[in-house]
């Protein structure tokens, strides 16, 4: 039953995240005429699921690994990228905050139940 709560919280949060990231892209993202990276939404969901799982099970070091992976991939893609640093930073911080909120809410429900 505990993991059903985790799945419900994650799903609800990701639906909220779609709205948040939509507005973030409008405010700071690349021009509407640029091609969206294929699989960007799926990649974001997988990133937050990884962060959420790590935080939920007591591995805060996952945030360090996440940061290193994001920085490493960003350095390679930076040349010719239409994505601003502000958009990149804001998006990653929102992802981390969402994953932390999911973990906090799930742990609270687990402790209450």
C-alpha positions, 0 to 999 in steps of 0.5 A: 500500500505504501508504494501506491501512495508514492505512485499517486503522489508522483503522478499528481506531481508530474501532472502539476509539473507539466503545467509548471514546465509549460509556463517556464518554457514560455518565459525562458525557453527557446523560441517557439519555432525551434524543434523540441528535443524528442523525448524531453518530457519522458527524460524529465519524468525519468529524472524526477523518478530517479531523484524521488526514488533516491530521496525516498530511500535515504540516498540524498547523494542522488542530487549530486549525481543528478547535478554531475550528469546534467552538467556533463551532458550540458557541456557537450550540448552547449555549442549551438544550443538554443536553450539559455542557461536561465532556462536550464538552471530553472528547469533543473531546480524545479525538477529537484524541488518537485522530487523533494516535495514528492519524497516529503509528502510520501514519507509523511503519508507513510509515517501517518499510516 
